[in-house]
């Protein structure tokens, strides 16, 4: 896999001035009308590739959306749970993109969203080419404005960069000063959204990319593709669920001997061992066998192998949903009333009561089984899950489990013991101290960085 080279860090003022100038010089003539009824002609900025994902400075992203469209977007979600696209004008580091698609993004991160919610704090997906065919920022068409689990999002930023250094597919990320309709800006992490372009960038060839949905699992539901609606959503490649269905049938229905002997004919086993080791290294429990079922399956037509792709690292390093990063333990913050926010991707089942008691016992068992102990039904995952058939069967096999142990030792040595993780944290921290103290207090940046550093030692 060929990975893109990151810029060396530089002072914010120099880098940002160069970024805005470079985009401005190549953005002449960028315009499109405001209607969303039809796809328009192509518009793009083609020389800002390295600038968009240059994480050495805090980017400026401003969204302007009409009150009518915003109200309809919120109403659709509140009334029916539907996330609809609306048209917006988006300015990225001084370059204006008209008639851009804007939609809410996430599941648990949207709990409690209503007409009074601050749009600057909500999670979004921005699609530059939703209504203007070919509109892009040097090949990038989709940006995800992540829901913060800490004020700085340092935990997710560092985890994503470490993911790439582990040799696995990752998403580029930058810090941004993000605002909607002229409101006070907030510090938000912005990352790539896995799609066709991302797939080709990360893997070097065309593949089929399937996103595991939060309400689904890895169970085999027969060979009818419609049975997987709401379970997996294809994000890249020609529409074809056959490779996915065949894979799910194998991991669910093969006997132990066949699973052990033939898994390498269906899955990139080494990459999966590294994936599991990495998730444990960064203390992320909201992954493939977490409550949000967070993962992608990527099929390579040439090798006919699946690869498990990581997604959603905002709870890495013990971060709490809606809480801070780093520190000991993680989990839900204590002391609050009502129902805690769920990890991103988890959903409240239909009909679940909302009058949850607030006097939930705190003397819960401390000897709960870890991932390797498995548990749960076929397929695993789902609401408040903690199991996945692929993970369970993989770790139950001594040879596969040994691959995870080896990968864990390798990652510990190359990322943690080498000091590389600390270097990455220091770089991100320096960027925020240089450029984001108007968005987050300097003391908060330093505190969250120190907490994260402690978890790396």
C-alpha positions, 0 to 999 in steps of 0.5 A, a space after each residue: 500500500 502506498 501512503 501519502 507523505 505528510 508535511 513537516 510541521 511549520 509555524 501556523 502563520 506561515 503555513 496558513 498564509 501559504 494555504 489560503 494564497 495557494 487555494 485562492 490562486 487556483 479557485 478563480 471562477 468557482 461558482 454554482 447556483 443554489 438550487 438542489 433540484 438538479 446536478 450542476 456542472 463540475 467545479 473544483 480546486 485542484 492544487 490544494 491536495 496537500 493543503 486540505 490534509 495538512 495538519 500543521 495548522 487549524 483550518 477554517 471551515 464556515 457553513 452557511 445554510 438557510 434557516 428553512 433548510 436547517 429547520 427541515 433537516 432538524 425536523 426530519 431527524 427529530 420526527 422520523 430519525 431521517 437524515 436528509 441532505 440540504 444545500 449549503 455554502 461552505 468556505 474552506 480556508 477562504 475558498 467558497 463552494 456553492 450548493 454543497 450537500 450537508 447532512 447530519 452524521 452519526 447515531 448516538 452523537 445525535 441523541 438529544 438533537 432538537 431545534 435548540 441544538 447548536 449547529 456548530 456542535 453537531 456532527 456533519 458530513 459535507 459532500 462537495 459534489 452532491 449537487 454540483 457534479 465533479 465539484 471537489 477540493 483536489 479530489 476530495 468530495 466528502 468531509 466528516 465533521 466529527 463529534 467530539 469526545 474531548 474538547 481537543 479531539 487529540 485522542 482521535 487525531 493521534 489514534 488515526 495517525 498511529 493507525 496509518 503508521 501501523 500499516 493499516 488503512 486510515 482516514 486523514 484528519 485535521 483540526 478545524 475552526 468550524 462554524 455554522 451561520 456565523 456563530 462562534 466557532 468551535 474546535 472540531 476534528 475533520 476527517 475523510 469519509 471512506 468512499 470510492 476515492 478514499 478506497 483507491 487512495 488507501 489501497 491503490 486499486 478499486 475494491 468493494 467497501 461495505 460499512 457495518 451499520 450500527 443496527 446490524 451484526 456479522 450474522 449470515 442472513 441467507 443469500 438474498 441481498 435485501 436481507 442485509 438492508 440496514 445491516 451493511 451499506 456499500 460505500 465503494 465499488 460496483 453494487 454487489 453484495 455477493 462477496 460480503 454474503 459469501 464471507 459472512 456465510 463462511 465465518 458463521 457456518 464453517 466448522 472449526 477445522 475449516 475455519 482454521 484451514 481456510 480463513 486465509 482464503 477469505 480474509 487478510 489474516 495478518 491485517 486483521 491480527 494487526 487491527 485487533 492488536 491496534 484497537 487494544 493498543 489505543 484502548 478503543 472498545 467501540 470497534 468491530 465488536 463494540 456497541 456501535 459495530 464500527 467497522 468496514 469490510 473491504 473486498 479486493 476482487 483480485 485477491 478475493 480477500 476481505 480486509 477489516 477497516 477501522 472506523 470511529 476512534 473518538 473513544 480511543 485512549 479511554 475517552 468517554 462519550 461526551 467526556 474527556 480523553 486519556 486518564 484511567 479507565 474511561 467509560 461513562 462519566 459519573 454523577 449525571 442523571 438520566 440515560 448516558 450517551 452511548 458510544 458513537 454508532 450505538 442506537 436505542 432500540 425502538 420501544 425502549 423506555 426513556 424514564 431510565 432510573 437514575 439510581 443504577 447500582 455502582 457496585 458492578 462486577 470488575 471481573 467482566 470478560 474481555 474481548 477474547 472471552 467472547 460471548 453473545 449470539 451468532 454474528 455478535 454486535 448490535 446494541 450494547 454488544 461486545 461480541 462479533 463472530 469473526 473476532 470470537 472465532 479468530 481469538 479462539 484459534 491458538 494460531 490466530 491468537 498468536 498472530 495478535 500477540 505478535 502484532 501487539 508486541 510489534 506495535 508496542 515497540 514501533 509506536 509506543 516504546 520508540 516514542 513515535 506516539 509521543 512525537 505525534 501527540 507533541 506535534 498535534 498539541 503544538 498546533 493547537 497551542 499555536 492556533 486554537 487557544 481562541 477556541 479552547 483554553 490553553 490549560 485545557 489543551 495542555 491538560 488533555 495532552 498530558 492525560 493522553 501522554 500518561 496513557 502512552 507511557 
